[in-house]
Amino acid sequence: MKVFDRIGADDYEQVVFCHDRPTGLRAVVCVHSTRLGPALGGTRFYPYADEDDALEDVIRLARGMTYKSAAAGLDLGGGKAVILGDPTTDKSESLLRAYARFVDSLGGRYITAEDVGTTQADMDLIRRETRHVTGVSRALGGSGDPSAATAYGVLHGMKAVARHLWDESALEGRHVVIAGVGKVGSNLVRHLVEERARVTVADVDPSAVARVARDFAVDTAPVEKVHAVECDIYAPCALGAVLNTATIPELRSAAVVGSANNQLAEPDDARRLAEAGVLYAPDFVVNAGGVINIADELSVGGYHRERAYAAVRRIFDTTLAVITTAATGGITTAEAAERLAERRIADLTHVHSIRTSRGGP
């Protein structure tokens, strides 16, 4: 991969490669934008096939974080990090603390958090080397695991979609199919069961499916065909690129509302969904609950759960605004969401450029 060509195509600000031979650390930190504030985004620990795959993933995720924070109304930019390796065998205290030193060397331009393959306990370790980390345990003054807040935000995204499609935000009696029942997906199952929705789940991990089916008495489906199950809402809650030229024609849902990042394999898939009559709630809008929650740790006075969750509930209004803008403007919901984020970035970049003087002649 031609790195400078790839990151120059969308004005990425910084890509840092981190290597520490004694611990085996191989990591990439990508800062997409700091125009609204420091770049906040999680650290993904994943066994990538090669360095090119890792770089492609981190730069896509970093860009998504810029749009996610902007659309959510946060004064934060977008960044992401990946650690190459298998977290079940390669993760160690020394590796994570070495990684934290690299994060600290960026001077606050990048603030990390939990992601796939990392945990709250890992963030607590990272906190021992740098203050530029969120999602730490409550004992350290943090907000804890952000998965619950992410699921709560997706729930309110679903309620907005229901309001648009069926003139009521209630999900009672609606059939929701969830692909991926990890931390976010299982929390979403709990919310939907409480809402009296009908739920079907699937996951690449049979034990995760068995656990959720036992705990919540929900239906199950084969993971390879879960997207084709007839339902009201399909919720991808695992890895990205699941909406593509192969799966979109097989969808039998009225809408897609899920927590997975980068659900569209390519930008044209938003148009394909619209042409198929499937309402797509852009992932970076509806899955912003986690980042909204951990961002509250950066507030004056520290984290306040009620304030954070009130902000998460506003995902309902943002989702509904995006859907309405798309419908009235004759554009896809993905385009409408990106325009919302880009307009806010442009407006506040102008504000930040205004020079002020404090006292004196």
Secondary structure as UniProt FT lines:
FT   HELIX           3..8
FT   TURN            9..11
FT   STRAND          14..20
FT   TURN            21..24
FT   STRAND          25..33
FT   STRAND          39..40
FT   STRAND          43..46
FT   HELIX           51..71
FT   TURN            72..73
FT   STRAND          77..84
FT   TURN            87..90
FT   HELIX           93..105
FT   TURN            106..108
FT   STRAND          110..112
FT   TURN            116..117
FT   HELIX           120..127
FT   TURN            128..129
FT   HELIX           138..140
FT   HELIX           147..166
FT   TURN            172..173
FT   STRAND          175..179
FT   HELIX           183..194
FT   TURN            195..196
FT   STRAND          198..202
FT   HELIX           206..216
FT   STRAND          219..220
FT   HELIX           223..228
FT   STRAND          231..236
FT   TURN            245..247
FT   HELIX           248..250
FT   STRAND          253..256
FT   HELIX           268..275
FT   TURN            276..277
FT   STRAND          279..280
FT   HELIX           283..286
FT   TURN            287..288
FT   HELIX           289..295
FT   HELIX           296..298
FT   TURN            300..301
FT   HELIX           305..313
FT   HELIX           315..329
FT   HELIX           333..353
//
